[in-house]
Amino acid sequence: MNCFNNNNNNNNQITNNMNKTSKFLGMALIAVSLVATSCDKDDEVEEPVVDNTITVSLSTKNNEIVDHWVYYSFETKGEVSSVDSSNFQTSDAWDIAFHSRHIRLNGGTSGQGSAEAYDAGVVEWESVKMANESGYTKDSFVDSVLYAGNGPTGPIMIGTNLNEVFENAFEFDANTHPPTYLANKNVYVFKTRAGKYAKIMLTDYYNDKGESGYISFKYLVNTTGGREL
């Protein structure tokens, strides 16, 4: 009788020891798993955010001669000196051009390209993430828009090809001498000559020396062909 009870007690003790061992091993496995998970998270490297925005300060003055434009290519990321009033409508070497506070694109009446634009307004640059599929304006001939000097009855104004969407890019004050220009910093979404979606902001009309007619801007082109910006 005593031997039977002793055997039961021994069995119960063995069972309890096994249960304790199982619990200990389970907790150890959980701890190891948590440490491994933590290490995995520590080993994860966040992908850097790539900003493809390009900042430009043009080196050529654009307002010394009537209807003299400074042409720029998004493909070469530089000014294009080979384009002028004699060949801009047939040249595929440029995307955007600047004269005084006016802008033309390689499309519509200004060129054979696919360029056109719309005004997204005064918004944060980063907030414009997707280009519209429609609502763009092509270049057209606009009469009496460029100042060409003074005549006997007042200022002489002539017409030219430009994109009217950009006519509010700079605030123009003719009451000062010389006239002053202030960038409104609208974000404009547009298509390049090749039809790629892009965005641009005109940021300044003056160079570092305070000389007028040296446009600064930043832009981003989706080179993959999508509408994401």
KOLLUM-113626 format. One record per residue (C-alpha): residue number from 0; residue in one letter; chain; x, y, z. Coordinates in Angstrom, 1 decimal. Each point is the difference from the previous one (the first is absolute). Example, Ala and Ser with C-alpha at 12.3 -4.5 7.8 and 13.67 -1.06 7.14 Angstrom:
! residues 2
seq,type,mol,px,py,pz
0,a,A,12.3,-4.5,7.8
1,s,A,1.4,3.4,-0.7
This chain:
! residues 229
seq,type,mol,px,py,pz
0,m,A,0.0,0.0,0.0
1,n,A,2.8,2.4,0.9
2,c,A,1.9,-1.1,-3.1
3,f,A,-3.0,0.9,-2.2
4,n,A,-0.3,3.4,1.5
5,n,A,3.7,0.7,-0.3
6,n,A,-0.1,-1.0,-3.7
7,n,A,-3.0,2.4,-0.6
8,n,A,1.9,2.8,1.8
9,n,A,3.1,-0.6,-2.2
10,n,A,-2.1,0.0,-3.1
11,n,A,-1.7,3.3,0.9
12,q,A,3.4,1.6,0.7
13,i,A,1.4,-1.2,-3.3
14,t,A,-3.1,1.4,-1.8
15,n,A,0.3,3.3,1.8
16,n,A,3.7,0.2,-0.9
17,m,A,-0.8,-0.7,-3.6
18,n,A,-2.7,2.7,-0.1
19,k,A,2.4,2.5,1.5
20,t,A,2.7,-1.0,-2.5
21,s,A,-2.5,0.4,-2.9
22,k,A,-1.2,3.4,1.2
23,f,A,3.7,1.1,0.4
24,l,A,0.9,-1.2,-3.5
25,g,A,-3.2,1.7,-1.5
26,m,A,0.9,3.3,1.7
27,a,A,3.6,-0.3,-1.3
28,l,A,-1.2,-0.7,-3.5
29,i,A,-2.3,3.1,0.1
30,a,A,2.9,2.1,1.3
31,v,A,2.3,-1.2,-2.7
32,s,A,-2.7,0.7,-2.6
33,l,A,-0.5,3.6,1.3
34,v,A,3.7,0.6,-0.1
35,a,A,0.2,-1.3,-3.6
36,t,A,-2.9,2.1,-1.1
37,s,A,1.6,3.1,1.6
38,c,A,3.2,-0.7,-1.8
39,d,A,-1.8,-0.4,-3.3
40,k,A,-1.6,3.4,0.5
41,d,A,3.3,1.5,0.9
42,d,A,1.5,-1.5,-3.1
43,e,A,-2.7,1.5,-2.3
44,v,A,1.3,3.0,-2.0
45,e,A,-2.5,2.6,-1.0
46,e,A,0.1,0.8,-3.7
47,p,A,1.1,3.7,-0.5
48,v,A,-2.5,2.4,-1.5
49,v,A,1.3,1.0,-3.4
50,d,A,-0.7,3.6,-0.9
51,n,A,0.4,0.5,-3.8
52,t,A,-0.7,3.7,0.1
53,i,A,2.5,2.1,-2.0
54,t,A,0.7,3.6,0.9
55,v,A,1.1,2.4,-2.8
56,s,A,1.3,3.5,-0.1
57,l,A,0.3,1.2,-3.6
58,s,A,3.2,1.7,-1.0
59,t,A,-1.3,1.9,-3.0
60,k,A,-1.9,3.3,0.4
61,n,A,-3.4,-0.2,-1.7
62,n,A,-1.3,3.6,0.0
63,e,A,2.5,2.1,-1.9
64,i,A,-1.3,-0.5,-3.5
65,v,A,-3.7,0.0,-1.1
66,d,A,-1.3,-3.5,-0.5
67,h,A,3.4,-1.5,0.9
68,w,A,-0.6,-3.4,1.8
69,v,A,2.2,-2.2,2.0
70,y,A,-0.6,-3.7,-0.9
71,y,A,0.4,-2.9,2.4
72,s,A,0.0,-3.8,-0.5
73,f,A,-1.2,-2.5,2.6
74,e,A,1.8,-2.7,-1.8
75,t,A,3.5,1.6,0.1
76,k,A,-0.8,1.9,3.2
77,g,A,1.5,3.2,-1.5
78,e,A,-0.6,3.1,-2.0
79,v,A,-0.2,-0.4,-3.8
80,s,A,1.9,2.7,-1.9
81,s,A,-0.7,-1.4,-3.4
82,v,A,-3.7,0.9,0.1
83,d,A,-1.3,3.6,-0.8
84,s,A,-2.9,1.8,-1.6
85,s,A,0.9,-1.5,-3.4
86,n,A,-0.3,-3.7,0.9
87,f,A,-1.8,-0.5,3.3
88,q,A,-3.2,-1.2,-1.6
89,t,A,1.7,-2.8,-1.8
90,s,A,2.8,-0.9,2.5
91,d,A,-0.3,-3.1,2.3
92,a,A,3.0,1.1,2.1
93,w,A,-2.0,2.0,2.6
94,d,A,-2.9,-0.4,2.5
95,i,A,-0.6,3.3,1.6
96,a,A,1.1,3.6,-0.7
97,f,A,0.0,3.3,1.9
98,h,A,-0.3,3.7,-1.1
99,s,A,-0.5,2.6,2.7
100,r,A,-2.8,-1.4,2.1
101,h,A,-1.5,-2.1,-2.9
102,i,A,0.4,-3.7,-0.7
103,r,A,-0.4,-2.1,-3.0
104,l,A,-0.1,-3.8,-0.4
105,n,A,1.0,-2.2,-2.9
106,g,A,-3.6,-0.7,-1.1
107,g,A,-3.0,1.7,-1.5
108,t,A,1.0,3.0,-2.1
109,s,A,3.5,0.1,1.6
110,g,A,1.2,-3.4,-1.2
111,q,A,-0.6,-3.5,-1.3
112,g,A,0.3,-1.6,3.4
113,s,A,-2.7,-1.2,2.4
114,a,A,0.6,2.6,2.7
115,e,A,-3.1,1.5,1.8
116,a,A,-0.7,1.1,3.5
117,y,A,-2.5,0.8,2.8
118,d,A,0.3,2.0,3.2
119,a,A,-0.3,-2.0,3.3
120,g,A,0.1,3.3,1.9
121,v,A,2.0,1.2,3.0
122,v,A,0.4,-3.4,1.8
123,e,A,2.8,-1.9,1.7
124,w,A,2.4,-1.5,-2.6
125,e,A,-0.1,-3.4,1.6
126,s,A,-3.9,0.0,0.0
127,v,A,-0.1,-0.3,-3.8
128,k,A,0.5,-3.7,-0.3
129,m,A,-2.1,-0.9,-3.1
130,a,A,-0.5,1.7,-3.3
131,n,A,-3.4,0.5,-1.4
132,e,A,-1.0,-1.9,-3.2
133,s,A,-1.7,3.0,-1.5
134,g,A,-0.5,3.7,0.5
135,y,A,3.3,1.2,-1.7
136,t,A,0.5,3.1,-2.1
137,k,A,2.2,0.1,-3.1
138,d,A,1.9,3.0,-1.2
139,s,A,-1.7,2.6,-2.2
140,f,A,0.8,3.3,-1.7
141,v,A,-1.0,2.8,2.4
142,d,A,-0.2,3.5,-1.5
143,s,A,1.3,3.2,1.7
144,v,A,1.7,-1.7,2.9
145,l,A,3.7,1.0,-0.4
146,y,A,1.3,3.4,0.7
147,a,A,2.1,1.2,-3.0
148,g,A,0.8,3.6,1.0
149,n,A,-1.8,3.3,0.0
150,g,A,-1.8,1.6,-3.0
151,p,A,-1.4,3.5,-0.5
152,t,A,-3.3,-1.1,1.6
153,g,A,1.3,-2.3,2.7
154,p,A,1.5,-3.4,0.5
155,i,A,0.4,-2.2,-3.1
156,m,A,-1.3,-3.5,0.7
157,i,A,0.6,-3.0,-2.3
158,g,A,-1.4,-3.6,-0.1
159,t,A,1.9,-3.3,0.4
160,n,A,-0.5,-3.7,0.6
161,l,A,-0.2,-0.9,3.7
162,n,A,-1.9,-2.1,2.5
163,e,A,-2.6,2.1,1.8
164,v,A,-0.1,-2.4,3.0
165,f,A,3.3,1.5,1.2
166,e,A,-1.0,3.7,-0.3
167,n,A,-0.6,0.1,3.8
168,a,A,3.4,-1.5,0.8
169,f,A,1.4,3.4,1.0
170,e,A,-1.7,3.0,1.6
171,f,A,1.0,2.9,-2.2
172,d,A,0.1,3.6,1.3
173,a,A,0.5,2.6,-2.8
174,n,A,-0.3,2.9,2.4
175,t,A,3.5,-0.4,1.2
176,h,A,3.1,0.9,-2.0
177,p,A,1.2,-2.4,-1.1
178,p,A,-3.1,-2.2,0.2
179,t,A,0.2,-2.7,2.7
180,y,A,-0.9,-3.7,-0.2
181,l,A,-0.9,-2.3,2.8
182,a,A,-0.4,-3.8,-0.5
183,n,A,-3.5,-1.1,1.2
184,k,A,1.4,-3.6,0.3
185,n,A,-2.9,-1.8,-1.5
186,v,A,0.5,-3.6,-0.8
187,y,A,-0.7,-0.7,-3.7
188,v,A,-0.5,-3.6,-1.3
189,f,A,0.9,-0.5,-3.6
190,k,A,1.0,-2.4,-2.7
191,t,A,3.4,0.2,-1.5
192,r,A,0.8,0.2,-3.7
193,a,A,0.1,-3.8,0.0
194,g,A,-3.3,-0.3,1.9
195,k,A,1.5,-0.9,3.5
196,y,A,-1.9,1.3,3.0
197,a,A,1.8,2.6,2.1
198,k,A,-0.4,2.8,2.5
199,i,A,1.8,3.4,0.2
200,m,A,0.2,3.0,2.4
201,l,A,1.4,3.4,-1.0
202,t,A,1.9,1.2,3.0
203,d,A,1.8,3.2,-0.9
204,y,A,0.5,2.6,-2.7
205,y,A,3.3,1.3,1.3
206,n,A,3.5,-1.6,0.2
207,d,A,2.2,0.1,3.1
208,k,A,1.2,3.5,-1.0
209,g,A,-3.5,1.4,-0.1
210,e,A,0.0,0.3,-3.8
211,s,A,-3.4,-0.6,-1.6
212,g,A,-0.8,-2.4,-2.8
213,y,A,1.8,-3.0,1.4
214,i,A,-2.7,-2.5,0.7
215,s,A,0.3,-2.6,2.7
216,f,A,-2.3,-3.0,0.3
217,k,A,-0.2,-3.6,1.1
218,y,A,-1.6,-2.9,-1.8
219,l,A,-0.6,-3.7,0.1
220,v,A,-0.6,-2.3,-3.0
221,n,A,-1.4,-3.5,0.2
222,t,A,2.3,-1.6,-2.4
223,t,A,-1.8,-3.4,0.2
224,g,A,-3.1,1.3,-1.8
225,g,A,-2.4,-0.2,2.9
226,r,A,-2.0,2.8,1.6
227,e,A,1.6,-0.2,3.4
228,l,A,1.9,3.0,1.1
